[in-house]
């Protein structure tokens, strides 16, 4: 499928949707702008509690997260290197635009770095992957044939999930 927009536009849209969703849930949102951002894109605040949010947008059904760590490493080692580079208090917001009409909301998920690392290691029938797939059905030609990698339903964006993540972040 031909990409509809550039990755830059997808990133901007993903951040805007994320900020809007958190604001709609009653949280204060601070957005960082400019080049070379630290580990997070947004800060979400409730009273004295705060979450750092790293936003990843996609329009192809997956989020490439560990490709840069794969050289001379197994999939699992690449995931471990990726995980070592992320603060455990940062939450990832995964925004998916694939097959979403221009006037519809994208699918949005929230996950910790540890949850993502575990899912990446379980992918492809346990071989591991560099891409976190929203819903990947492995074909008969793949080593993981007959398996399906899918984002856990518990990661779906909701007020309950946000509250759970405030708790997991140790706040």
Order of alpha helices (4+ residues) and beta strands (2+ residues): alpha-beta-beta-beta-beta-alpha-beta-beta-alpha-beta-beta-beta-alpha
